[in-house]
Amino acid sequence: MARPDGGPTERQGGLRRAVFLASKLLVFLTQPLAWAAALMFAALLLLGRATAGGRRWGLRALWLALFVLLIQGWEPLPDALLRQLEDPYSRTPSAQEVQSYHGVVVLGGALEPSYVWEGRSQIALNGSAERMIVPLSLLRQNPALQLLFTGGEGDLLGRGLSEAARAQLVYESLDLPLEHLLVEDRSRTTYENAALGARVPGVDPNKRWLLVTSAWHMRRALATFEKVGWNVTPYAVDFNTGSHTPWSAYSLVVGSRKWELVLHEWLGLLAYRLAGQA
């Protein structure tokens, strides 16, 4: 029972909710397309002013918005920043090394939102599908491994099937023996993945686990799991960069997505460290 002054459980729950809401705000702030839109909106306000100075600053804001929009498509720039996140985790444990591990922790993020699943008879994976697929080959080569999937409902309103429930449907369709599958379905942030995953019955975080997540997300995930007390080794998947990027590579769609990944991870890592969660 919670204490009248808001005991530890209540305060921890409030902190988790605050971190989740902050992460949703961070998603918006790390979208460069939103920056361009904000600059265009400011330009319109300034251009509507009667003064010459207002119109001058409005034109400057408009040119800056165009520059922010166009520079996003030049992929070598965000790729250089992404490699700083991905390169340290290029090596994965060998097949022989994997035999000494107790299990695999798979972080959510590879499944389309629950509303995409509604009314459909097909599973729906997104661009990070390697998070789901690679662990299956590890389990087929090492049948004694346990697989822990951790992920709740990331929707702001928390409606629909949890990501763990959707993941279970995926693994059932791929014939994963369910006796090897453990799920945690309440976490909505990376910190909650680690903290709540450690409490799942049958999970001993002191044993050796492989941590599977996207390479660009591994630095923050690894720091968070180690902070909580897990004995984990990184097994990065879903790389977005190679050893180099052609200077001619240009795509507004791909480039803006990469910028969003870079900004989200670096700011997320900073926020986690300031909050003592990494």
N, C-alpha and C positions, 0 to 999 in steps of 0.2 A: 504494500500500500504506500502511495506517495506521501511524503511528509507535507504538512500544511505550507511550509515555506518554499515548496518546490524542490523536492529532494533530488539526489543525483540522477535518478532515472529520468525524471521529468526534465531536468536541465539538459541532460545529454540528448533527449529527444528533441528539445527545442533547438539545440545546437545543430543537430543533423538536419532539421528542417531549414534552418537559416543557411547552412552550407548548400543545401539543394537549391534553394531559391537564388542564392548568389551564383551558383553554377549556371542556372538558366539565364540570369542577367549577363553573365560572362559570355554565353553563346551569342547573344545579340551584339555585345561590344566587340567581339572578335570577328565580325563579318565585315570585311572591307567594303563590300557592296553597300552596306548600311552607312558607312562613312561617306561614300560618294553621294548617296541620297540625302544625307544630312547637309552636306555642303551645297547641294543643289537647292535644297529648301532655304538655307541661309541666303544663297545668292538671290533667290526670288524675293525674299523679304527686303534685301538691301536694294535691289533694282527697283522696287516699288517706292522707295523713298524719293522725295522730291529734290534732295540736295545732290550736287555733283559728286561730293565725297561718298555718299551712300551708293550711287551708281558705280563709281570707280571700284569700291570694295566689293560690290556685287559681281562685277565682271571678274575680279581676281578670284573670288570664291568659285565662280563658274569654271574658270580655267583650271583651278586646283582640283575641282571635282572631276573634270575630264581627265586630268593627269592621273589621279588616284584610280579611276576606273580603268584606264588603258594599261597602266603599269602592272596591274594585277595579272594580266594574261601572259606576261613574260616569265616562263616557268623556271629558268635557271636561278632566279633570285630566291623564291621560296624554297626551291630544292636545296640550295646551299645551306639554308637554316634547318631544313628537315634532316639533312645528313648528320648534323650535329646531334640530333635526337636518335637517329636510327643506327649510325655506324658502330657505336659501342656494343651493339647487341647482334652484330652480324653472325657471330659464331653461336651455334646451338650445340647442346650436348650430343655426343655420338650415340649410336644405337646401343653400344655396350654400356655407356654411362647411364643411359635411361633405365636400364635394368635395376639400378640401385635405388630408384626413387619409389616412394609410396604411392604417389598419385599426381594428377594434373589439375591445376586450378585454371578454369577458363572464365575470363571476364566477359560480361555482356557487351553488346555494341555491334554484333554482326547480324542482327535481325531487324527487319523493317518494323515500324511501329504497329501496335496492336490493331489500329483502325484499318491498316492495309490487309490484315488477315481476315477481317470480318467479312463473312459472306463468300469466302473463297475456300477451295478444297486443296490448294497448293501451299506448300511452305514458301516463305518469302524472306530471302537473305539479301543483305546489301553488299556494298563494296568491300566490307571487312569479313567476308565469308570464311577466309582462311582461319579465323579464330575458332570456327565450328568444325571445319573439315580436318585440319592438321592433327588435332588430338585423336581423331578416330584412327589414323594410321599408327599413332603411338600405342594406342590400346590394342590394336590388332597384332602388333609386333610384341607387345608386353601385356598379355591378358590379365596379369595380376594387378595392374594399375587401377586405382580408383579415379573417377572423373568427377570433380566438383564444379558445377556451373553456378555462378553467382550473378544475379541480376533481377531487379524488381521491375516495376513499371516506371519508366522514365518520363512519362507524360506529366505535365504540370498538374493536371487535375487528378492523376492517378487512376484512370479508368481503363477497363479492358484487361485482357490476359496479361499476366506478368511476363517478363522476358524469360524467366526460368520455365514457366509453363509452355511457352512457345518453343523454347530450346528442347524441352522434353519431347514435344511432338516431332521436332526435327530428328532427334536421335532415335526415336522409335521408328521413323520412316527409313532410317539408315541402318536398322537392325543392330543397334548397340544394345548388348545385354543390360537390362535395367538394373541388375544387381550391382553393376559397376558404377551406376550413376547416382550422384548426390546433388541436390539442388538447394539453393538459397534464394528466396523469392521476394525479399523485402528491401534489398539495398537499391539505392538510387544514385550513389556517388561511388567513386573509387575507394574512398575511405570506408564506406559502409560495406563494399565488397569484401574488404579485408576483415573488418571488425565483426560483421555478422556471419561471414563465411566461416570464421574460426569457431563459431558456436553451433554449427550444424552437427547433429548427432552422428558419430562415426568419423568425425574429422579431428585429427590431432595435428595442430599447426607446428608442433615441434619436430615431427617427422619431415623427411625430405619431399618437397613438392616442386614440380615444374610449374612456372607461372606463364600462362599463354595469353598474350594480348598483342595488339598491333605494335610494331616496332617504334612508331612515333609516340606511343603512349607508355612505353615500357619504363622510362626513367621515373616518371611520377608513380606508376603502379608499383614498381619494385621498392622505391623508397617508402611508400605507404605500407605495403605488406610487411616490410622489415621493421617499421616503426611499431606496428601492432604486435610483432613478435613471431611472425611466420618464418620458417626455414625454407626459403624459396630460391630457386635458380631460374634466371630468365630464359624463356624460350620464345623469342620474338617471331612474329609472322606479319603478313600484310604490309610489306615494305612498299613505300611510295616512291623511292628513289633508287637509282643504280649508282655505279661508280662515277658517272658524269651525266650531264644533261646537255644535249645539243643547244647551241646558242640560238638556233632558229625555232626552238620549241615555243609555241605561243598558242594559248587557248584561254579565253576569258572564263569559261566554265571550270576547266581543270585548275587554272592558276588561282582563281578566287577560293576554290576549295582547299588548295594547299596552303594558302595564306591563312585561312581559317583554322586549319589544323595546327600550324606553327604558333599562331597567336594564342589559341586556346590552351595549348600544352605549356608554353612558357609562362603565361599568366597563371594558369592553373597550378603549376609547380610552385610559383612564387606565393600564391595564396595558401597552398597547403603548408608550406614551410612557415609562413607567418602564423598560421593557426596551430602549428605544432603537430600536424598530421602527416608529415613526411620528413 
